[in-house]
Amino acid sequence: MTSSNGILSAFALVFAITLPHVHGQPFAPAPAPVSDGTSIDQGIAYLLMILALVLTYIIHTNDTPLSLS
């Protein structure tokens, strides 16, 4: 009787583990990566701001006199 209980328990365990996988549905595919362009626009804006800072620095360093005496 104990061996039949062990076999029944083992069968029930295997059945309980495999049954949900039989009826499971496949995973939905991941959505395709989409760029709405905001990151590109932000990158261009940062580059233009850096360019403006560099030009401002160059213009103002050439505008000031080197000696005050």
PDB file of N, CA, C, O and CB in Angstrom:
ATOM      1  N   MET A   1       0.814  -1.186   0.000  1.00  0.00           N
ATOM      2  CA  MET A   1       0.000   0.000   0.000  1.00  0.00           C
ATOM      3  C   MET A   1       0.864   1.258   0.000  1.00  0.00           C
ATOM      4  O   MET A   1       0.503   2.243  -0.645  1.00  0.00           O
ATOM      5  CB  MET A   1      -0.930  -0.007   1.195  1.00  0.00           C
ATOM      6  N   THR A   2       1.992   1.251   0.704  1.00  0.00           N
ATOM      7  CA  THR A   2       2.845   2.437   0.742  1.00  0.00           C
ATOM      8  C   THR A   2       3.526   2.662  -0.594  1.00  0.00           C
ATOM      9  O   THR A   2       3.754   3.809  -0.981  1.00  0.00           O
ATOM     10  CB  THR A   2       3.890   2.310   1.846  1.00  0.00           C
ATOM     11  N   SER A   3       3.860   1.584  -1.317  1.00  0.00           N
ATOM     12  CA  SER A   3       4.493   1.784  -2.618  1.00  0.00           C
ATOM     13  C   SER A   3       3.490   2.344  -3.618  1.00  0.00           C
ATOM     14  O   SER A   3       3.863   3.140  -4.479  1.00  0.00           O
ATOM     15  CB  SER A   3       5.089   0.466  -3.140  1.00  0.00           C
ATOM     16  N   SER A   4       2.227   1.943  -3.520  1.00  0.00           N
ATOM     17  CA  SER A   4       1.227   2.501  -4.433  1.00  0.00           C
ATOM     18  C   SER A   4       0.951   3.969  -4.095  1.00  0.00           C
ATOM     19  O   SER A   4       0.665   4.769  -4.986  1.00  0.00           O
ATOM     20  CB  SER A   4      -0.083   1.681  -4.368  1.00  0.00           C
ATOM     21  N   ASN A   5       1.036   4.323  -2.805  1.00  0.00           N
ATOM     22  CA  ASN A   5       0.895   5.732  -2.428  1.00  0.00           C
ATOM     23  C   ASN A   5       2.065   6.558  -2.949  1.00  0.00           C
ATOM     24  O   ASN A   5       1.883   7.693  -3.389  1.00  0.00           O
ATOM     25  CB  ASN A   5       0.792   5.871  -0.904  1.00  0.00           C
ATOM     26  N   GLY A   6       3.268   5.983  -2.897  1.00  0.00           N
ATOM     27  CA  GLY A   6       4.453   6.679  -3.407  1.00  0.00           C
ATOM     28  C   GLY A   6       4.384   6.872  -4.905  1.00  0.00           C
ATOM     29  O   GLY A   6       4.732   7.934  -5.423  1.00  0.00           O
ATOM     30  N   ILE A   7       3.928   5.826  -5.611  1.00  0.00           N
ATOM     31  CA  ILE A   7       3.800   5.928  -7.066  1.00  0.00           C
ATOM     32  C   ILE A   7       2.716   6.940  -7.425  1.00  0.00           C
ATOM     33  O   ILE A   7       2.880   7.750  -8.338  1.00  0.00           O
ATOM     34  CB  ILE A   7       3.477   4.545  -7.688  1.00  0.00           C
ATOM     35  N   LEU A   8       1.605   6.879  -6.690  1.00  0.00           N
ATOM     36  CA  LEU A   8       0.520   7.824  -6.933  1.00  0.00           C
ATOM     37  C   LEU A   8       0.961   9.258  -6.638  1.00  0.00           C
ATOM     38  O   LEU A   8       0.600  10.185  -7.363  1.00  0.00           O
ATOM     39  CB  LEU A   8      -0.700   7.460  -6.081  1.00  0.00           C
ATOM     40  N   SER A   9       1.737   9.434  -5.578  1.00  0.00           N
ATOM     41  CA  SER A   9       2.248  10.767  -5.238  1.00  0.00           C
ATOM     42  C   SER A   9       3.196  11.276  -6.314  1.00  0.00           C
ATOM     43  O   SER A   9       3.123  12.440  -6.708  1.00  0.00           O
ATOM     44  CB  SER A   9       2.962  10.740  -3.878  1.00  0.00           C
ATOM     45  N   ALA A  10       4.085  10.408  -6.790  1.00  0.00           N
ATOM     46  CA  ALA A  10       5.026  10.800  -7.834  1.00  0.00           C
ATOM     47  C   ALA A  10       4.286  11.155  -9.115  1.00  0.00           C
ATOM     48  O   ALA A  10       4.612  12.144  -9.773  1.00  0.00           O
ATOM     49  CB  ALA A  10       6.037   9.678  -8.097  1.00  0.00           C
ATOM     50  N   PHE A  11       3.281  10.342  -9.473  1.00  0.00           N
ATOM     51  CA  PHE A  11       2.498  10.619 -10.670  1.00  0.00           C
ATOM     52  C   PHE A  11       1.736  11.937 -10.531  1.00  0.00           C
ATOM     53  O   PHE A  11       1.672  12.723 -11.476  1.00  0.00           O
ATOM     54  CB  PHE A  11       1.523   9.468 -10.946  1.00  0.00           C
ATOM     55  N   ALA A  12       1.162  12.177  -9.358  1.00  0.00           N
ATOM     56  CA  ALA A  12       0.425  13.416  -9.125  1.00  0.00           C
ATOM     57  C   ALA A  12       1.359  14.623  -9.190  1.00  0.00           C
ATOM     58  O   ALA A  12       0.980  15.675  -9.705  1.00  0.00           O
ATOM     59  CB  ALA A  12      -0.287  13.368  -7.764  1.00  0.00           C
ATOM     60  N   LEU A  13       2.577  14.475  -8.671  1.00  0.00           N
ATOM     61  CA  LEU A  13       3.547  15.567  -8.711  1.00  0.00           C
ATOM     62  C   LEU A  13       3.955  15.885 -10.148  1.00  0.00           C
ATOM     63  O   LEU A  13       3.983  17.049 -10.548  1.00  0.00           O
ATOM     64  CB  LEU A  13       4.783  15.214  -7.878  1.00  0.00           C
ATOM     65  N   VAL A  14       4.269  14.848 -10.918  1.00  0.00           N
ATOM     66  CA  VAL A  14       4.650  15.056 -12.316  1.00  0.00           C
ATOM     67  C   VAL A  14       3.485  15.664 -13.090  1.00  0.00           C
ATOM     68  O   VAL A  14       3.678  16.576 -13.893  1.00  0.00           O
ATOM     69  CB  VAL A  14       5.095  13.724 -12.969  1.00  0.00           C
ATOM     70  N   PHE A  15       2.284  15.163 -12.850  1.00  0.00           N
ATOM     71  CA  PHE A  15       1.103  15.670 -13.529  1.00  0.00           C
ATOM     72  C   PHE A  15       0.833  17.130 -13.151  1.00  0.00           C
ATOM     73  O   PHE A  15       0.459  17.933 -14.006  1.00  0.00           O
ATOM     74  CB  PHE A  15      -0.111  14.801 -13.193  1.00  0.00           C
ATOM     75  N   ALA A  16       1.020  17.472 -11.881  1.00  0.00           N
ATOM     76  CA  ALA A  16       0.783  18.840 -11.426  1.00  0.00           C
ATOM     77  C   ALA A  16       1.810  19.811 -12.007  1.00  0.00           C
ATOM     78  O   ALA A  16       1.502  20.981 -12.235  1.00  0.00           O
ATOM     79  CB  ALA A  16       0.812  18.900  -9.901  1.00  0.00           C
ATOM     80  N   ILE A  17       3.014  19.333 -12.243  1.00  0.00           N
ATOM     81  CA  ILE A  17       4.051  20.205 -12.805  1.00  0.00           C
ATOM     82  C   ILE A  17       3.851  20.397 -14.304  1.00  0.00           C
ATOM     83  O   ILE A  17       4.007  21.508 -14.810  1.00  0.00           O
ATOM     84  CB  ILE A  17       5.446  19.625 -12.531  1.00  0.00           C
ATOM     85  N   THR A  18       3.506  19.325 -15.020  1.00  0.00           N
ATOM     86  CA  THR A  18       3.429  19.414 -16.482  1.00  0.00           C
ATOM     87  C   THR A  18       2.092  19.920 -16.999  1.00  0.00           C
ATOM     88  O   THR A  18       2.049  20.459 -18.105  1.00  0.00           O
ATOM     89  CB  THR A  18       3.704  18.075 -17.078  1.00  0.00           C
ATOM     90  N   LEU A  19       1.012  19.778 -16.266  1.00  0.00           N
ATOM     91  CA  LEU A  19      -0.299  20.168 -16.773  1.00  0.00           C
ATOM     92  C   LEU A  19      -0.413  21.663 -17.080  1.00  0.00           C
ATOM     93  O   LEU A  19      -0.960  22.003 -18.129  1.00  0.00           O
ATOM     94  CB  LEU A  19      -1.355  19.782 -15.778  1.00  0.00           C
ATOM     95  N   PRO A  20       0.066  22.570 -16.238  1.00  0.00           N
ATOM     96  CA  PRO A  20      -0.059  23.997 -16.597  1.00  0.00           C
ATOM     97  C   PRO A  20       0.707  24.366 -17.863  1.00  0.00           C
ATOM     98  O   PRO A  20       0.318  25.297 -18.568  1.00  0.00           O
ATOM     99  CB  PRO A  20       0.431  24.861 -15.452  1.00  0.00           C
ATOM    100  N   HIS A  21       1.784  23.654 -18.160  1.00  0.00           N
ATOM    101  CA  HIS A  21       2.572  23.967 -19.347  1.00  0.00           C
ATOM    102  C   HIS A  21       1.883  23.496 -20.618  1.00  0.00           C
ATOM    103  O   HIS A  21       2.124  24.043 -21.694  1.00  0.00           O
ATOM    104  CB  HIS A  21       3.948  23.340 -19.244  1.00  0.00           C
ATOM    105  N   VAL A  22       1.038  22.495 -20.503  1.00  0.00           N
ATOM    106  CA  VAL A  22       0.339  21.990 -21.677  1.00  0.00           C
ATOM    107  C   VAL A  22      -0.690  23.006 -22.157  1.00  0.00           C
ATOM    108  O   VAL A  22      -0.856  23.197 -23.362  1.00  0.00           O
ATOM    109  CB  VAL A  22      -0.337  20.646 -21.367  1.00  0.00           C
ATOM    110  N   HIS A  23      -1.371  23.649 -21.239  1.00  0.00           N
ATOM    111  CA  HIS A  23      -2.423  24.586 -21.599  1.00  0.00           C
ATOM    112  C   HIS A  23      -1.940  26.031 -21.652  1.00  0.00           C
ATOM    113  O   HIS A  23      -2.729  26.936 -21.922  1.00  0.00           O
ATOM    114  CB  HIS A  23      -3.556  24.470 -20.625  1.00  0.00           C
ATOM    115  N   GLY A  24      -0.678  26.251 -21.402  1.00  0.00           N
ATOM    116  CA  GLY A  24      -0.164  27.620 -21.407  1.00  0.00           C
ATOM    117  C   GLY A  24      -0.112  28.195 -22.806  1.00  0.00           C
ATOM    118  O   GLY A  24       0.034  27.465 -23.786  1.00  0.00           O
ATOM    119  N   GLN A  25      -0.229  29.485 -22.891  1.00  0.00           N
ATOM    120  CA  GLN A  25      -0.150  30.163 -24.174  1.00  0.00           C
ATOM    121  C   GLN A  25       1.247  30.748 -24.339  1.00  0.00           C
ATOM    122  O   GLN A  25       1.908  31.078 -23.355  1.00  0.00           O
ATOM    123  CB  GLN A  25      -1.233  31.269 -24.287  1.00  0.00           C
ATOM    124  N   PRO A  26       1.689  30.874 -25.574  1.00  0.00           N
ATOM    125  CA  PRO A  26       3.034  31.434 -25.788  1.00  0.00           C
ATOM    126  C   PRO A  26       3.074  32.903 -25.384  1.00  0.00           C
ATOM    127  O   PRO A  26       2.050  33.584 -25.341  1.00  0.00           O
ATOM    128  CB  PRO A  26       3.462  31.279 -27.266  1.00  0.00           C
ATOM    129  N   PHE A  27       4.264  33.365 -25.094  1.00  0.00           N
ATOM    130  CA  PHE A  27       4.452  34.759 -24.721  1.00  0.00           C
ATOM    131  C   PHE A  27       4.165  35.661 -25.917  1.00  0.00           C
ATOM    132  O   PHE A  27       4.424  35.293 -27.063  1.00  0.00           O
ATOM    133  CB  PHE A  27       5.881  34.995 -24.194  1.00  0.00           C
ATOM    134  N   ALA A  28       3.643  36.812 -25.644  1.00  0.00           N
ATOM    135  CA  ALA A  28       3.401  37.788 -26.708  1.00  0.00           C
ATOM    136  C   ALA A  28       4.743  38.342 -27.176  1.00  0.00           C
ATOM    137  O   ALA A  28       5.651  38.524 -26.365  1.00  0.00           O
ATOM    138  CB  ALA A  28       2.461  38.939 -26.217  1.00  0.00           C
ATOM    139  N   PRO A  29       4.876  38.609 -28.454  1.00  0.00           N
ATOM    140  CA  PRO A  29       6.149  39.161 -28.931  1.00  0.00           C
ATOM    141  C   PRO A  29       6.377  40.557 -28.364  1.00  0.00           C
ATOM    142  O   PRO A  29       5.438  41.314 -28.120  1.00  0.00           O
ATOM    143  CB  PRO A  29       6.179  39.203 -30.471  1.00  0.00           C
ATOM    144  N   ALA A  30       7.630  40.866 -28.167  1.00  0.00           N
ATOM    145  CA  ALA A  30       7.983  42.183 -27.635  1.00  0.00           C
ATOM    146  C   ALA A  30       7.697  43.245 -28.692  1.00  0.00           C
ATOM    147  O   ALA A  30       7.893  43.002 -29.883  1.00  0.00           O
ATOM    148  CB  ALA A  30       9.478  42.229 -27.199  1.00  0.00           C
ATOM    149  N   PRO A  31       7.244  44.394 -28.274  1.00  0.00           N
ATOM    150  CA  PRO A  31       6.982  45.448 -29.263  1.00  0.00           C
ATOM    151  C   PRO A  31       8.285  45.943 -29.883  1.00  0.00           C
ATOM    152  O   PRO A  31       9.337  45.953 -29.243  1.00  0.00           O
ATOM    153  CB  PRO A  31       6.223  46.624 -28.613  1.00  0.00           C
ATOM    154  N   ALA A  32       8.187  46.340 -31.111  1.00  0.00           N
ATOM    155  CA  ALA A  32       9.368  46.835 -31.818  1.00  0.00           C
ATOM    156  C   ALA A  32       9.800  48.167 -31.211  1.00  0.00           C
ATOM    157  O   ALA A  32       8.953  48.984 -30.848  1.00  0.00           O
ATOM    158  CB  ALA A  32       9.082  46.992 -33.340  1.00  0.00           C
ATOM    159  N   PRO A  33      11.100  48.391 -31.098  1.00  0.00           N
ATOM    160  CA  PRO A  33      11.557  49.672 -30.549  1.00  0.00           C
ATOM    161  C   PRO A  33      11.194  50.817 -31.496  1.00  0.00           C
ATOM    162  O   PRO A  33      11.448  50.763 -32.699  1.00  0.00           O
ATOM    163  CB  PRO A  33      13.085  49.644 -30.301  1.00  0.00           C
ATOM    164  N   VAL A  34      10.607  51.824 -30.926  1.00  0.00           N
ATOM    165  CA  VAL A  34      10.154  52.960 -31.726  1.00  0.00           C
ATOM    166  C   VAL A  34      10.799  54.223 -31.163  1.00  0.00           C
ATOM    167  O   VAL A  34      10.771  54.465 -29.956  1.00  0.00           O
ATOM    168  CB  VAL A  34       8.586  53.075 -31.725  1.00  0.00           C
ATOM    169  N   SER A  35      11.364  54.999 -32.033  1.00  0.00           N
ATOM    170  CA  SER A  35      11.933  56.280 -31.627  1.00  0.00           C
ATOM    171  C   SER A  35      11.023  57.383 -32.138  1.00  0.00           C
ATOM    172  O   SER A  35      10.748  57.476 -33.335  1.00  0.00           O
ATOM    173  CB  SER A  35      13.391  56.457 -32.165  1.00  0.00           C
ATOM    174  N   ASP A  36      10.561  58.214 -31.219  1.00  0.00           N
ATOM    175  CA  ASP A  36       9.686  59.301 -31.637  1.00  0.00           C
ATOM    176  C   ASP A  36      10.465  60.560 -31.998  1.00  0.00           C
ATOM    177  O   ASP A  36       9.869  61.589 -32.319  1.00  0.00           O
ATOM    178  CB  ASP A  36       8.689  59.612 -30.544  1.00  0.00           C
ATOM    179  N   GLY A  37      11.761  60.488 -31.948  1.00  0.00           N
ATOM    180  CA  GLY A  37      12.585  61.602 -32.375  1.00  0.00           C
ATOM    181  C   GLY A  37      12.933  62.593 -31.292  1.00  0.00           C
ATOM    182  O   GLY A  37      13.729  63.502 -31.526  1.00  0.00           O
ATOM    183  N   THR A  38      12.354  62.445 -30.101  1.00  0.00           N
ATOM    184  CA  THR A  38      12.647  63.427 -29.053  1.00  0.00           C
ATOM    185  C   THR A  38      14.081  63.312 -28.570  1.00  0.00           C
ATOM    186  O   THR A  38      14.703  64.322 -28.238  1.00  0.00           O
ATOM    187  CB  THR A  38      11.691  63.255 -27.879  1.00  0.00           C
ATOM    188  N   SER A  39      14.617  62.100 -28.524  1.00  0.00           N
ATOM    189  CA  SER A  39      16.005  61.963 -28.074  1.00  0.00           C
ATOM    190  C   SER A  39      16.964  62.542 -29.106  1.00  0.00           C
ATOM    191  O   SER A  39      17.995  63.111 -28.747  1.00  0.00           O
ATOM    192  CB  SER A  39      16.345  60.487 -27.805  1.00  0.00           C
ATOM    193  N   ILE A  40      16.632  62.400 -30.380  1.00  0.00           N
ATOM    194  CA  ILE A  40      17.473  62.987 -31.430  1.00  0.00           C
ATOM    195  C   ILE A  40      17.410  64.509 -31.353  1.00  0.00           C
ATOM    196  O   ILE A  40      18.432  65.186 -31.459  1.00  0.00           O
ATOM    197  CB  ILE A  40      17.027  62.497 -32.837  1.00  0.00           C
ATOM    198  N   ASP A  41      16.209  65.040 -31.167  1.00  0.00           N
ATOM    199  CA  ASP A  41      16.058  66.494 -31.038  1.00  0.00           C
ATOM    200  C   ASP A  41      16.805  67.026 -29.824  1.00  0.00           C
ATOM    201  O   ASP A  41      17.414  68.095 -29.879  1.00  0.00           O
ATOM    202  CB  ASP A  41      14.579  66.870 -30.941  1.00  0.00           C
ATOM    203  N   GLN A  42      16.757  66.281 -28.736  1.00  0.00           N
ATOM    204  CA  GLN A  42      17.449  66.720 -27.527  1.00  0.00           C
ATOM    205  C   GLN A  42      18.962  66.700 -27.738  1.00  0.00           C
ATOM    206  O   GLN A  42      19.660  67.600 -27.269  1.00  0.00           O
ATOM    207  CB  GLN A  42      17.065  65.830 -26.333  1.00  0.00           C
ATOM    208  N   GLY A  43      19.470  65.699 -28.427  1.00  0.00           N
ATOM    209  CA  GLY A  43      20.902  65.639 -28.722  1.00  0.00           C
ATOM    210  C   GLY A  43      21.352  66.796 -29.593  1.00  0.00           C
ATOM    211  O   GLY A  43      22.408  67.383 -29.358  1.00  0.00           O
ATOM    212  N   ILE A  44      20.548  67.128 -30.604  1.00  0.00           N
ATOM    213  CA  ILE A  44      20.878  68.269 -31.465  1.00  0.00           C
ATOM    214  C   ILE A  44      20.844  69.567 -30.666  1.00  0.00           C
ATOM    215  O   ILE A  44      21.685  70.444 -30.864  1.00  0.00           O
ATOM    216  CB  ILE A  44      19.901  68.351 -32.657  1.00  0.00           C
ATOM    217  N   ALA A  45      19.880  69.690 -29.771  1.00  0.00           N
ATOM    218  CA  ALA A  45      19.790  70.901 -28.943  1.00  0.00           C
ATOM    219  C   ALA A  45      21.014  71.043 -28.050  1.00  0.00           C
ATOM    220  O   ALA A  45      21.545  72.143 -27.900  1.00  0.00           O
ATOM    221  CB  ALA A  45      18.516  70.876 -28.085  1.00  0.00           C
ATOM    222  N   TYR A  46      21.470  69.933 -27.450  1.00  0.00           N
ATOM    223  CA  TYR A  46      22.673  69.998 -26.616  1.00  0.00           C
ATOM    224  C   TYR A  46      23.893  70.401 -27.438  1.00  0.00           C
ATOM    225  O   TYR A  46      24.706  71.202 -26.977  1.00  0.00           O
ATOM    226  CB  TYR A  46      22.924  68.649 -25.934  1.00  0.00           C
ATOM    227  N   LEU A  47      24.033  69.865 -28.638  1.00  0.00           N
ATOM    228  CA  LEU A  47      25.173  70.233 -29.481  1.00  0.00           C
ATOM    229  C   LEU A  47      25.126  71.714 -29.859  1.00  0.00           C
ATOM    230  O   LEU A  47      26.156  72.388 -29.860  1.00  0.00           O
ATOM    231  CB  LEU A  47      25.199  69.366 -30.749  1.00  0.00           C
ATOM    232  N   LEU A  48      23.944  72.216 -30.178  1.00  0.00           N
ATOM    233  CA  LEU A  48      23.833  73.635 -30.517  1.00  0.00           C
ATOM    234  C   LEU A  48      24.122  74.526 -29.315  1.00  0.00           C
ATOM    235  O   LEU A  48      24.710  75.596 -29.468  1.00  0.00           O
ATOM    236  CB  LEU A  48      22.444  73.938 -31.061  1.00  0.00           C
ATOM    237  N   MET A  49      23.719  74.098 -28.126  1.00  0.00           N
ATOM    238  CA  MET A  49      24.026  74.885 -26.926  1.00  0.00           C
ATOM    239  C   MET A  49      25.520  74.907 -26.660  1.00  0.00           C
ATOM    240  O   MET A  49      26.062  75.950 -26.292  1.00  0.00           O
ATOM    241  CB  MET A  49      23.285  74.322 -25.708  1.00  0.00           C
ATOM    242  N   ILE A  50      26.192  73.791 -26.834  1.00  0.00           N
ATOM    243  CA  ILE A  50      27.646  73.747 -26.638  1.00  0.00           C
ATOM    244  C   ILE A  50      28.340  74.630 -27.676  1.00  0.00           C
ATOM    245  O   ILE A  50      29.287  75.347 -27.355  1.00  0.00           O
ATOM    246  CB  ILE A  50      28.170  72.286 -26.730  1.00  0.00           C
ATOM    247  N   LEU A  51      27.863  74.572 -28.923  1.00  0.00           N
ATOM    248  CA  LEU A  51      28.433  75.420 -29.965  1.00  0.00           C
ATOM    249  C   LEU A  51      28.246  76.899 -29.635  1.00  0.00           C
ATOM    250  O   LEU A  51      29.158  77.698 -29.841  1.00  0.00           O
ATOM    251  CB  LEU A  51      27.796  75.098 -31.321  1.00  0.00           C
ATOM    252  N   ALA A  52      27.081  77.265 -29.127  1.00  0.00           N
ATOM    253  CA  ALA A  52      26.832  78.658 -28.744  1.00  0.00           C
ATOM    254  C   ALA A  52      27.739  79.081 -27.598  1.00  0.00           C
ATOM    255  O   ALA A  52      28.245  80.203 -27.598  1.00  0.00           O
ATOM    256  CB  ALA A  52      25.364  78.851 -28.348  1.00  0.00           C
ATOM    257  N   LEU A  53      27.955  78.205 -26.620  1.00  0.00           N
ATOM    258  CA  LEU A  53      28.854  78.540 -25.512  1.00  0.00           C
ATOM    259  C   LEU A  53      30.289  78.719 -25.987  1.00  0.00           C
ATOM    260  O   LEU A  53      30.978  79.637 -25.544  1.00  0.00           O
ATOM    261  CB  LEU A  53      28.796  77.457 -24.440  1.00  0.00           C
ATOM    262  N   VAL A  54      30.743  77.851 -26.883  1.00  0.00           N
ATOM    263  CA  VAL A  54      32.115  77.952 -27.394  1.00  0.00           C
ATOM    264  C   VAL A  54      32.282  79.236 -28.200  1.00  0.00           C
ATOM    265  O   VAL A  54      33.272  79.948 -28.036  1.00  0.00           O
ATOM    266  CB  VAL A  54      32.469  76.721 -28.264  1.00  0.00           C
ATOM    267  N   LEU A  55      31.325  79.531 -29.063  1.00  0.00           N
ATOM    268  CA  LEU A  55      31.422  80.766 -29.850  1.00  0.00           C
ATOM    269  C   LEU A  55      31.376  82.004 -28.967  1.00  0.00           C
ATOM    270  O   LEU A  55      32.105  82.965 -29.215  1.00  0.00           O
ATOM    271  CB  LEU A  55      30.298  80.826 -30.877  1.00  0.00           C
ATOM    272  N   THR A  56      30.541  81.996 -27.952  1.00  0.00           N
ATOM    273  CA  THR A  56      30.481  83.124 -27.022  1.00  0.00           C
ATOM    274  C   THR A  56      31.806  83.295 -26.301  1.00  0.00           C
ATOM    275  O   THR A  56      32.282  84.418 -26.133  1.00  0.00           O
ATOM    276  CB  THR A  56      29.349  82.928 -26.008  1.00  0.00           C
ATOM    277  N   TYR A  57      32.404  82.197 -25.874  1.00  0.00           N
ATOM    278  CA  TYR A  57      33.702  82.265 -25.197  1.00  0.00           C
ATOM    279  C   TYR A  57      34.768  82.825 -26.132  1.00  0.00           C
ATOM    280  O   TYR A  57      35.558  83.679 -25.729  1.00  0.00           O
ATOM    281  CB  TYR A  57      34.122  80.873 -24.689  1.00  0.00           C
ATOM    282  N   ILE A  58      34.796  82.354 -27.375  1.00  0.00           N
ATOM    283  CA  ILE A  58      35.811  82.820 -28.329  1.00  0.00           C
ATOM    284  C   ILE A  58      35.620  84.307 -28.636  1.00  0.00           C
ATOM    285  O   ILE A  58      36.592  85.062 -28.678  1.00  0.00           O
ATOM    286  CB  ILE A  58      35.746  81.992 -29.636  1.00  0.00           C
ATOM    287  N   ILE A  59      34.391  84.720 -28.848  1.00  0.00           N
ATOM    288  CA  ILE A  59      34.123  86.130 -29.182  1.00  0.00           C
ATOM    289  C   ILE A  59      34.492  87.046 -28.019  1.00  0.00           C
ATOM    290  O   ILE A  59      35.094  88.097 -28.234  1.00  0.00           O
ATOM    291  CB  ILE A  59      32.638  86.325 -29.555  1.00  0.00           C
ATOM    292  N   HIS A  60      34.145  86.670 -26.809  1.00  0.00           N
ATOM    293  CA  HIS A  60      34.406  87.547 -25.667  1.00  0.00           C
ATOM    294  C   HIS A  60      35.863  87.521 -25.227  1.00  0.00           C
ATOM    295  O   HIS A  60      36.329  88.507 -24.657  1.00  0.00           O
ATOM    296  CB  HIS A  60      33.525  87.156 -24.507  1.00  0.00           C
ATOM    297  N   THR A  61      36.595  86.459 -25.461  1.00  0.00           N
ATOM    298  CA  THR A  61      38.018  86.476 -25.114  1.00  0.00           C
ATOM    299  C   THR A  61      38.795  87.320 -26.112  1.00  0.00           C
ATOM    300  O   THR A  61      39.802  87.922 -25.741  1.00  0.00           O
ATOM    301  CB  THR A  61      38.587  85.044 -25.070  1.00  0.00           C
ATOM    302  N   ASN A  62      38.366  87.382 -27.349  1.00  0.00           N
ATOM    303  CA  ASN A  62      39.039  88.239 -28.331  1.00  0.00           C
ATOM    304  C   ASN A  62      38.624  89.701 -28.178  1.00  0.00           C
ATOM    305  O   ASN A  62      39.318  90.592 -28.667  1.00  0.00           O
ATOM    306  CB  ASN A  62      38.732  87.759 -29.753  1.00  0.00           C
ATOM    307  N   ASP A  63      37.525  89.952 -27.520  1.00  0.00           N
ATOM    308  CA  ASP A  63      36.999  91.307 -27.360  1.00  0.00           C
ATOM    309  C   ASP A  63      37.659  92.052 -26.202  1.00  0.00           C
ATOM    310  O   ASP A  63      37.771  93.277 -26.249  1.00  0.00           O
ATOM    311  CB  ASP A  63      35.497  91.258 -27.146  1.00  0.00           C
ATOM    312  N   THR A  64      38.094  91.349 -25.176  1.00  0.00           N
ATOM    313  CA  THR A  64      38.678  91.988 -23.995  1.00  0.00           C
ATOM    314  C   THR A  64      40.159  92.258 -24.221  1.00  0.00           C
ATOM    315  O   THR A  64      40.850  91.456 -24.849  1.00  0.00           O
ATOM    316  CB  THR A  64      38.479  91.109 -22.741  1.00  0.00           C
ATOM    317  N   PRO A  65      40.652  93.392 -23.708  1.00  0.00           N
ATOM    318  CA  PRO A  65      42.093  93.674 -23.842  1.00  0.00           C
ATOM    319  C   PRO A  65      42.909  92.756 -22.928  1.00  0.00           C
ATOM    320  O   PRO A  65      42.446  92.348 -21.863  1.00  0.00           O
ATOM    321  CB  PRO A  65      42.392  95.161 -23.507  1.00  0.00           C
ATOM    322  N   LEU A  66      44.119  92.444 -23.362  1.00  0.00           N
ATOM    323  CA  LEU A  66      44.965  91.546 -22.583  1.00  0.00           C
ATOM    324  C   LEU A  66      45.633  92.266 -21.419  1.00  0.00           C
ATOM    325  O   LEU A  66      45.818  91.660 -20.363  1.00  0.00           O
ATOM    326  CB  LEU A  66      46.020  90.919 -23.474  1.00  0.00           C
ATOM    327  N   SER A  67      45.999  93.529 -21.571  1.00  0.00           N
ATOM    328  CA  SER A  67      46.662  94.265 -20.488  1.00  0.00           C
ATOM    329  C   SER A  67      45.799  95.448 -20.068  1.00  0.00           C
ATOM    330  O   SER A  67      45.196  96.114 -20.910  1.00  0.00           O
ATOM    331  CB  SER A  67      48.071  94.751 -20.927  1.00  0.00           C
ATOM    332  N   LEU A  68      45.742  95.703 -18.783  1.00  0.00           N
ATOM    333  CA  LEU A  68      44.931  96.798 -18.261  1.00  0.00           C
ATOM    334  C   LEU A  68      45.769  98.041 -17.942  1.00  0.00           C
ATOM    335  O   LEU A  68      45.209  99.028 -17.463  1.00  0.00           O
ATOM    336  CB  LEU A  68      44.192  96.342 -17.015  1.00  0.00           C
ATOM    337  N   SER A  69      47.054  98.036 -18.181  1.00  0.00           N
ATOM    338  CA  SER A  69      47.896  99.183 -17.832  1.00  0.00           C
ATOM    339  C   SER A  69      48.004 100.228 -18.899  1.00  0.00           C
ATOM    340  O   SER A  69      48.687 101.234 -18.710  1.00  0.00           O
ATOM    341  CB  SER A  69      49.240  98.725 -17.497  1.00  0.00           C
TER     342      SER A  69
END
